[in-house]
Amino acid sequence: MEKRLYLSDIDKKWGGVCGGIAEYFNVDSTLIRLIWVLLTIFSAGFGGLIAYLIAWAIMPQRT
């Protein structure tokens, strides 16, 4: 069965991006959120926020 990346329906804080990535890689969503926050901080903030918004816009919802 082919794995697909979707927004999470059950594990979301804002848009479900980190929860969806965690489900795809079968890891804890807290770890993904922590990595995302650290990358955002170390990239002067805007890179991570823009990437999150783009991911939120292009990742499909599970139907």
GROMACS elastic network, one bead per residue, 0.5 to 0.9 nm:
[ bonds ]
;  ai    aj funct       b0    kb
    3    24     6  0.72050   500
    4    24     6  0.71532   500
    5    20     6  0.65312   500
    5    21     6  0.68200   500
    5    23     6  0.82591   500
    5    24     6  0.59280   500
    5    59     6  0.71057   500
    5    60     6  0.77501   500
    5    62     6  0.89798   500
    6     9     6  0.87626   500
    6    16     6  0.85080   500
    6    17     6  0.78951   500
    6    20     6  0.54516   500
    6    21     6  0.77066   500
    6    23     6  0.86048   500
    6    24     6  0.79280   500
    6    59     6  0.57847   500
    6    60     6  0.53609   500
    6    61     6  0.54630   500
    6    62     6  0.58867   500
    7    11     6  0.89708   500
    7    12     6  0.83197   500
    7    15     6  0.73078   500
    7    17     6  0.53610   500
    7    18     6  0.80718   500
    7    19     6  0.70239   500
    7    21     6  0.78236   500
    7    56     6  0.76010   500
    7    59     6  0.60876   500
    7    60     6  0.62018   500
    7    61     6  0.51634   500
    7    62     6  0.68755   500
    8    11     6  0.55648   500
    8    12     6  0.61243   500
    8    15     6  0.80166   500
    8    17     6  0.67177   500
    8    18     6  0.79244   500
    8    19     6  0.52393   500
    8    21     6  0.81682   500
    8    22     6  0.88375   500
    8    23     6  0.75660   500
    8    61     6  0.74538   500
    8    62     6  0.77457   500
    9    12     6  0.67646   500
    9    16     6  0.67681   500
    9    19     6  0.83324   500
    9    20     6  0.81556   500
    9    61     6  0.78003   500
    9    62     6  0.75954   500
   10    16     6  0.80736   500
   10    19     6  0.80400   500
   11    16     6  0.64229   500
   11    18     6  0.83253   500
   11    19     6  0.50852   500
   11    20     6  0.76384   500
   11    23     6  0.88507   500
   11    29     6  0.76961   500
   12    15     6  0.59984   500
   12    17     6  0.73209   500
   12    18     6  0.73259   500
   12    19     6  0.56119   500
   12    20     6  0.81532   500
   12    29     6  0.89494   500
   13    16     6  0.63926   500
   13    17     6  0.88418   500
   13    18     6  0.85416   500
   13    19     6  0.82274   500
   14    17     6  0.80188   500
   15    18     6  0.81523   500
   15    19     6  0.86623   500
   15    52     6  0.89583   500
   15    53     6  0.88515   500
   15    56     6  0.62936   500
   16    19     6  0.51289   500
   16    20     6  0.58755   500
   16    21     6  0.85609   500
   16    56     6  0.75987   500
   17    20     6  0.51349   500
   17    21     6  0.62451   500
   17    22     6  0.86089   500
   17    52     6  0.72421   500
   17    55     6  0.67514   500
   17    56     6  0.59524   500
   17    59     6  0.77101   500
   18    21     6  0.50788   500
   18    22     6  0.60804   500
   18    23     6  0.85766   500
   18    29     6  0.62387   500
   18    30     6  0.83898   500
   18    32     6  0.59697   500
   18    33     6  0.59907   500
   18    36     6  0.81093   500
   18    52     6  0.87207   500
   19    22     6  0.50309   500
   19    23     6  0.61546   500
   19    24     6  0.86027   500
   19    28     6  0.83395   500
   19    29     6  0.52898   500
   19    30     6  0.84604   500
   19    32     6  0.78253   500
   19    33     6  0.82810   500
   20    23     6  0.50855   500
   20    24     6  0.61620   500
   20    25     6  0.87359   500
   20    29     6  0.82792   500
   20    59     6  0.89225   500
   21    24     6  0.50530   500
   21    25     6  0.62887   500
   21    26     6  0.82652   500
   21    27     6  0.85086   500
   21    29     6  0.77471   500
   21    32     6  0.74397   500
   22    25     6  0.52951   500
   22    26     6  0.55825   500
   22    27     6  0.50483   500
   22    28     6  0.59090   500
   22    30     6  0.84646   500
   22    31     6  0.81804   500
   22    32     6  0.63225   500
   22    33     6  0.89730   500
   23    27     6  0.65877   500
   23    28     6  0.79405   500
   23    29     6  0.76411   500
   24    27     6  0.80324   500
   25    28     6  0.89213   500
   26    29     6  0.88158   500
   27    30     6  0.86523   500
   27    31     6  0.74337   500
   27    32     6  0.78591   500
   28    31     6  0.55554   500
   28    32     6  0.69432   500
   29    32     6  0.50556   500
   29    33     6  0.61575   500
   29    34     6  0.85422   500
   30    33     6  0.50470   500
   30    34     6  0.60499   500
   30    35     6  0.85752   500
   31    34     6  0.51003   500
   31    35     6  0.61912   500
   31    36     6  0.85473   500
   32    35     6  0.51632   500
   32    36     6  0.60814   500
   32    37     6  0.86198   500
   33    36     6  0.50023   500
   33    37     6  0.61102   500
   33    38     6  0.85829   500
   34    37     6  0.51627   500
   34    38     6  0.61768   500
   34    39     6  0.85947   500
   35    38     6  0.51631   500
   35    39     6  0.61204   500
   35    40     6  0.85046   500
   36    39     6  0.51893   500
   36    40     6  0.60778   500
   36    41     6  0.86426   500
   36    48     6  0.70136   500
   36    52     6  0.87962   500
   37    40     6  0.50040   500
   37    41     6  0.61419   500
   37    42     6  0.86079   500
   37    45     6  0.88329   500
   37    48     6  0.76722   500
   38    41     6  0.51337   500
   38    42     6  0.61411   500
   38    43     6  0.85044   500
   39    42     6  0.51750   500
   39    43     6  0.59879   500
   39    44     6  0.87584   500
   39    45     6  0.82070   500
   39    47     6  0.84833   500
   39    48     6  0.65520   500
   40    43     6  0.52118   500
   40    44     6  0.65371   500
   40    46     6  0.69907   500
   40    47     6  0.63508   500
   40    49     6  0.68238   500
   41    44     6  0.55419   500
   41    45     6  0.51366   500
   41    46     6  0.86604   500
   41    48     6  0.79154   500
   42    45     6  0.71054   500
   43    46     6  0.71125   500
   43    47     6  0.59858   500
   43    48     6  0.70413   500
   44    47     6  0.70512   500
   44    48     6  0.84373   500
   45    48     6  0.59600   500
   45    49     6  0.65112   500
   45    50     6  0.88201   500
   46    49     6  0.51336   500
   46    50     6  0.59352   500
   46    51     6  0.83850   500
   47    50     6  0.53271   500
   47    51     6  0.60845   500
   47    52     6  0.85928   500
   48    51     6  0.50453   500
   48    52     6  0.60689   500
   48    53     6  0.86494   500
   49    52     6  0.50848   500
   49    53     6  0.62758   500
   49    54     6  0.86432   500
   50    53     6  0.51477   500
   50    54     6  0.61525   500
   50    55     6  0.85402   500
   51    54     6  0.51042   500
   51    55     6  0.60340   500
   51    56     6  0.84711   500
   52    55     6  0.50838   500
   52    56     6  0.60211   500
   52    57     6  0.85658   500
   53    57     6  0.61632   500
   53    58     6  0.87517   500
   54    57     6  0.50676   500
   54    58     6  0.62327   500
   54    59     6  0.84249   500
   55    58     6  0.53017   500
   55    59     6  0.56866   500
   56    59     6  0.56646   500
   56    60     6  0.83319   500
   57    60     6  0.80450   500
   60    63     6  0.87091   500
